[in-house]
Amino acid sequence: MKNTLKVQRAILDLTQEDLAKKIGVSRQTINSIEKNRYVPSTVLALKLAAIFKIPISAFFSLEESD
């Protein structure tokens, strides 16, 4: 799975720490998601979509290997 979280975060000028505080996770969790080391839960993905006011599909997409 690939994601555009880092790009979306930059658009709103949010640091990893800022975003982490807004959704109640650690900065390391945001870093792991951005580096594709961690796939967020549905609840976390919905929180991200709410913060950025865009659909989940704007963040995450499947790759052929998925």
N, CA, C and O atoms as CSV, one atom per row, in Angstrom:
chain,resi,resn,atom,element,x,y,z
A,1,MET,N,N,0.850,-1.163,0.000
A,1,MET,CA,C,0.000,0.000,0.000
A,1,MET,C,C,0.899,1.230,0.000
A,1,MET,O,O,1.914,1.269,0.697
A,2,LYS,N,N,0.528,2.212,-0.769
A,2,LYS,CA,C,1.263,3.473,-0.742
A,2,LYS,C,C,0.340,4.570,-0.221
A,2,LYS,O,O,-0.882,4.426,-0.215
A,3,ASN,N,N,0.954,5.668,0.214
A,3,ASN,CA,C,0.133,6.738,0.756
A,3,ASN,C,C,0.713,8.108,0.423
A,3,ASN,O,O,1.880,8.236,0.055
A,4,THR,N,N,-0.125,9.119,0.561
A,4,THR,CA,C,0.270,10.501,0.276
A,4,THR,C,C,0.206,11.357,1.540
A,4,THR,O,O,0.054,12.576,1.464
A,5,LEU,N,N,0.321,10.722,2.683
A,5,LEU,CA,C,0.168,11.450,3.943
A,5,LEU,C,C,1.180,12.587,4.077
A,5,LEU,O,O,0.822,13.682,4.511
A,6,LYS,N,N,2.425,12.341,3.714
A,6,LYS,CA,C,3.445,13.381,3.840
A,6,LYS,C,C,3.097,14.593,2.980
A,6,LYS,O,O,3.263,15.732,3.416
A,7,VAL,N,N,2.623,14.357,1.783
A,7,VAL,CA,C,2.232,15.448,0.880
A,7,VAL,C,C,1.044,16.207,1.453
A,7,VAL,O,O,1.043,17.438,1.480
A,8,GLN,N,N,0.041,15.479,1.907
A,8,GLN,CA,C,-1.147,16.123,2.468
A,8,GLN,C,C,-0.796,16.928,3.716
A,8,GLN,O,O,-1.342,18.008,3.945
A,9,ARG,N,N,0.111,16.397,4.508
A,9,ARG,CA,C,0.547,17.085,5.718
A,9,ARG,C,C,1.274,18.384,5.362
A,9,ARG,O,O,1.082,19.408,6.018
A,10,ALA,N,N,2.097,18.337,4.334
A,10,ALA,CA,C,2.835,19.523,3.893
A,10,ALA,C,C,1.893,20.606,3.364
A,10,ALA,O,O,2.134,21.797,3.561
A,11,ILE,N,N,0.835,20.189,2.698
A,11,ILE,CA,C,-0.140,21.155,2.168
A,11,ILE,C,C,-0.727,21.993,3.293
A,11,ILE,O,O,-0.934,23.197,3.137
A,12,LEU,N,N,-0.999,21.344,4.442
A,12,LEU,CA,C,-1.556,22.064,5.588
A,12,LEU,C,C,-0.473,22.621,6.511
A,12,LEU,O,O,-0.777,23.194,7.556
A,13,ASP,N,N,0.797,22.450,6.120
A,13,ASP,CA,C,1.928,22.944,6.902
A,13,ASP,C,C,1.908,22.399,8.334
A,13,ASP,O,O,2.096,23.137,9.301
A,14,LEU,N,N,1.674,21.087,8.440
A,14,LEU,CA,C,1.670,20.419,9.738
A,14,LEU,C,C,2.940,19.594,9.897
A,14,LEU,O,O,3.370,18.924,8.958
A,15,THR,N,N,3.537,19.641,11.077
A,15,THR,CA,C,4.644,18.735,11.365
A,15,THR,C,C,4.076,17.372,11.729
A,15,THR,O,O,2.876,17.237,11.971
A,16,GLN,N,N,4.932,16.371,11.767
A,16,GLN,CA,C,4.482,15.057,12.203
A,16,GLN,C,C,3.940,15.150,13.628
A,16,GLN,O,O,2.931,14.525,13.953
A,17,GLU,N,N,4.602,15.922,14.469
A,17,GLU,CA,C,4.174,16.087,15.861
A,17,GLU,C,C,2.799,16.748,15.932
A,17,GLU,O,O,1.942,16.316,16.703
A,18,ASP,N,N,2.583,17.798,15.129
A,18,ASP,CA,C,1.282,18.486,15.108
A,18,ASP,C,C,0.161,17.512,14.749
A,18,ASP,O,O,-0.867,17.451,15.422
A,19,LEU,N,N,0.379,16.759,13.684
A,19,LEU,CA,C,-0.639,15.817,13.227
A,19,LEU,C,C,-0.873,14.729,14.267
A,19,LEU,O,O,-2.013,14.350,14.534
A,20,ALA,N,N,0.200,14.237,14.843
A,20,ALA,CA,C,0.073,13.187,15.860
A,20,ALA,C,C,-0.795,13.650,17.026
A,20,ALA,O,O,-1.655,12.905,17.496
A,21,LYS,N,N,-0.577,14.857,17.486
A,21,LYS,CA,C,-1.372,15.393,18.598
A,21,LYS,C,C,-2.837,15.530,18.218
A,21,LYS,O,O,-3.717,15.269,19.038
A,22,LYS,N,N,-3.108,15.937,16.980
A,22,LYS,CA,C,-4.493,16.129,16.543
A,22,LYS,C,C,-5.288,14.831,16.519
A,22,LYS,O,O,-6.496,14.834,16.756
A,23,ILE,N,N,-4.608,13.713,16.229
A,23,ILE,CA,C,-5.343,12.453,16.120
A,23,ILE,C,C,-5.046,11.479,17.259
A,23,ILE,O,O,-5.567,10.365,17.278
A,24,GLY,N,N,-4.209,11.900,18.207
A,24,GLY,CA,C,-3.992,11.085,19.396
A,24,GLY,C,C,-3.063,9.905,19.245
A,24,GLY,O,O,-3.286,8.852,19.843
A,25,VAL,N,N,-2.014,10.072,18.443
A,25,VAL,CA,C,-0.998,9.025,18.299
A,25,VAL,C,C,0.379,9.647,18.513
A,25,VAL,O,O,0.495,10.853,18.731
A,26,SER,N,N,1.403,8.835,18.451
A,26,SER,CA,C,2.765,9.352,18.600
A,26,SER,C,C,3.290,9.867,17.256
A,26,SER,O,O,2.780,9.514,16.192
A,27,ARG,N,N,4.307,10.697,17.335
A,27,ARG,CA,C,4.958,11.186,16.112
A,27,ARG,C,C,5.550,10.004,15.346
A,27,ARG,O,O,5.556,9.990,14.115
A,28,GLN,N,N,6.047,9.014,16.088
A,28,GLN,CA,C,6.629,7.835,15.447
A,28,GLN,C,C,5.600,7.070,14.627
A,28,GLN,O,O,5.939,6.481,13.600
A,29,THR,N,N,4.351,7.072,15.070
A,29,THR,CA,C,3.287,6.413,14.304
A,29,THR,C,C,3.095,7.114,12.964
A,29,THR,O,O,2.976,6.458,11.930
A,30,ILE,N,N,3.065,8.440,12.981
A,30,ILE,CA,C,2.922,9.200,11.732
A,30,ILE,C,C,4.106,8.909,10.822
A,30,ILE,O,O,3.931,8.691,9.623
A,31,ASN,N,N,5.307,8.905,11.385
A,31,ASN,CA,C,6.500,8.616,10.599
A,31,ASN,C,C,6.417,7.224,9.971
A,31,ASN,O,O,6.741,7.049,8.797
A,32,SER,N,N,5.984,6.240,10.751
A,32,SER,CA,C,5.874,4.867,10.241
A,32,SER,C,C,4.840,4.750,9.131
A,32,SER,O,O,5.045,4.005,8.172
A,33,ILE,N,N,3.732,5.474,9.246
A,33,ILE,CA,C,2.725,5.456,8.185
A,33,ILE,C,C,3.314,6.062,6.911
A,33,ILE,O,O,3.181,5.495,5.826
A,34,GLU,N,N,3.961,7.209,7.051
A,34,GLU,CA,C,4.536,7.886,5.882
A,34,GLU,C,C,5.579,7.034,5.182
A,34,GLU,O,O,5.713,7.109,3.960
A,35,LYS,N,N,6.313,6.231,5.923
A,35,LYS,CA,C,7.357,5.382,5.349
A,35,LYS,C,C,6.841,3.990,4.970
A,35,LYS,O,O,7.622,3.095,4.647
A,36,ASN,N,N,5.520,3.822,5.014
A,36,ASN,CA,C,4.876,2.549,4.641
A,36,ASN,C,C,5.327,1.374,5.492
A,36,ASN,O,O,5.350,0.239,5.018
A,37,ARG,N,N,5.688,1.635,6.749
A,37,ARG,CA,C,6.050,0.558,7.670
A,37,ARG,C,C,4.870,0.151,8.538
A,37,ARG,O,O,4.915,-0.881,9.208
A,38,TYR,N,N,3.813,0.959,8.528
A,38,TYR,CA,C,2.655,0.709,9.377
A,38,TYR,C,C,1.391,1.045,8.600
A,38,TYR,O,O,1.270,2.127,8.024
A,39,VAL,N,N,0.459,0.112,8.590
A,39,VAL,CA,C,-0.839,0.336,7.954
A,39,VAL,C,C,-1.813,0.740,9.054
A,39,VAL,O,O,-2.051,-0.030,9.984
A,40,PRO,N,N,-2.378,1.943,8.956
A,40,PRO,CA,C,-3.253,2.416,10.033
A,40,PRO,C,C,-4.569,1.643,10.098
A,40,PRO,O,O,-5.034,1.074,9.111
A,41,SER,N,N,-5.140,1.645,11.281
A,41,SER,CA,C,-6.457,1.035,11.467
A,41,SER,C,C,-7.500,1.871,10.728
A,41,SER,O,O,-7.227,2.991,10.299
A,42,THR,N,N,-8.671,1.319,10.592
A,42,THR,CA,C,-9.776,2.047,9.965
A,42,THR,C,C,-10.096,3.315,10.742
A,42,THR,O,O,-10.346,4.365,10.149
A,43,VAL,N,N,-10.089,3.221,12.059
A,43,VAL,CA,C,-10.390,4.387,12.892
A,43,VAL,C,C,-9.351,5.485,12.664
A,43,VAL,O,O,-9.703,6.655,12.511
A,44,LEU,N,N,-8.089,5.111,12.642
A,44,LEU,CA,C,-7.033,6.096,12.417
A,44,LEU,C,C,-7.132,6.711,11.019
A,44,LEU,O,O,-6.945,7.916,10.857
A,45,ALA,N,N,-7.424,5.891,10.020
A,45,ALA,CA,C,-7.593,6.403,8.655
A,45,ALA,C,C,-8.764,7.383,8.584
A,45,ALA,O,O,-8.682,8.405,7.903
A,46,LEU,N,N,-9.840,7.072,9.281
A,46,LEU,CA,C,-10.995,7.984,9.303
A,46,LEU,C,C,-10.651,9.296,10.001
A,46,LEU,O,O,-11.105,10.358,9.576
A,47,LYS,N,N,-9.861,9.234,11.059
A,47,LYS,CA,C,-9.427,10.451,11.740
A,47,LYS,C,C,-8.583,11.317,10.802
A,47,LYS,O,O,-8.746,12.536,10.762
A,48,LEU,N,N,-7.693,10.691,10.057
A,48,LEU,CA,C,-6.875,11.433,9.098
A,48,LEU,C,C,-7.743,12.105,8.040
A,48,LEU,O,O,-7.542,13.273,7.708
A,49,ALA,N,N,-8.701,11.361,7.520
A,49,ALA,CA,C,-9.601,11.917,6.513
A,49,ALA,C,C,-10.369,13.108,7.062
A,49,ALA,O,O,-10.588,14.086,6.348
A,50,ALA,N,N,-10.776,13.038,8.307
A,50,ALA,CA,C,-11.514,14.143,8.923
A,50,ALA,C,C,-10.632,15.375,9.103
A,50,ALA,O,O,-11.080,16.496,8.861
A,51,ILE,N,N,-9.389,15.180,9.523
A,51,ILE,CA,C,-8.459,16.304,9.701
A,51,ILE,C,C,-8.215,17.022,8.381
A,51,ILE,O,O,-8.242,18.251,8.319
A,52,PHE,N,N,-7.979,16.252,7.334
A,52,PHE,CA,C,-7.640,16.834,6.033
A,52,PHE,C,C,-8.853,17.138,5.162
A,52,PHE,O,O,-8.737,17.778,4.117
A,53,LYS,N,N,-10.018,16.673,5.607
A,53,LYS,CA,C,-11.272,16.891,4.872
A,53,LYS,C,C,-11.198,16.368,3.432
A,53,LYS,O,O,-11.637,17.018,2.483
A,54,ILE,N,N,-10.631,15.180,3.315
A,54,ILE,CA,C,-10.577,14.492,2.026
A,54,ILE,C,C,-10.890,13.012,2.260
A,54,ILE,O,O,-10.741,12.527,3.381
A,55,PRO,N,N,-11.320,12.290,1.228
A,55,PRO,CA,C,-11.643,10.864,1.413
A,55,PRO,C,C,-10.390,10.033,1.696
A,55,PRO,O,O,-9.281,10.392,1.300
A,56,ILE,N,N,-10.593,8.939,2.375
A,56,ILE,CA,C,-9.488,8.034,2.694
A,56,ILE,C,C,-8.742,7.624,1.425
A,56,ILE,O,O,-7.520,7.482,1.436
A,57,SER,N,N,-9.470,7.437,0.353
A,57,SER,CA,C,-8.833,7.013,-0.903
A,57,SER,C,C,-7.861,8.050,-1.453
A,57,SER,O,O,-7.044,7.724,-2.315
A,58,ALA,N,N,-7.928,9.292,-0.976
A,58,ALA,CA,C,-6.961,10.306,-1.386
A,58,ALA,C,C,-5.613,10.101,-0.679
A,58,ALA,O,O,-4.589,10.614,-1.131
A,59,PHE,N,N,-5.618,9.353,0.424
A,59,PHE,CA,C,-4.388,9.059,1.169
A,59,PHE,C,C,-3.758,7.747,0.770
A,59,PHE,O,O,-2.549,7.663,0.552
A,60,PHE,N,N,-4.587,6.722,0.675
A,60,PHE,CA,C,-4.076,5.365,0.555
A,60,PHE,C,C,-4.545,4.702,-0.728
A,60,PHE,O,O,-5.693,4.855,-1.145
A,61,SER,N,N,-3.633,3.962,-1.345
A,61,SER,CA,C,-3.997,3.189,-2.539
A,61,SER,C,C,-3.215,1.879,-2.531
A,61,SER,O,O,-2.102,1.795,-2.012
A,62,LEU,N,N,-3.827,0.876,-3.114
A,62,LEU,CA,C,-3.180,-0.431,-3.188
A,62,LEU,C,C,-2.171,-0.456,-4.326
A,62,LEU,O,O,-2.350,0.196,-5.354
A,63,GLU,N,N,-1.117,-1.217,-4.119
A,63,GLU,CA,C,-0.154,-1.463,-5.188
A,63,GLU,C,C,-0.431,-2.851,-5.742
A,63,GLU,O,O,-1.142,-3.638,-5.117
A,64,GLU,N,N,0.115,-3.151,-6.888
A,64,GLU,CA,C,-0.146,-4.461,-7.482
A,64,GLU,C,C,0.309,-5.603,-6.591
A,64,GLU,O,O,-0.269,-6.689,-6.637
A,65,SER,N,N,1.319,-5.379,-5.792
A,65,SER,CA,C,1.837,-6.440,-4.906
A,65,SER,C,C,0.942,-6.678,-3.694
A,65,SER,O,O,1.140,-7.655,-2.972
A,66,ASP,N,N,-0.035,-5.812,-3.456
A,66,ASP,CA,C,-0.921,-5.960,-2.289
A,66,ASP,C,C,-1.953,-6.985,-2.553
A,66,ASP,O,O,-2.791,-7.253,-1.692
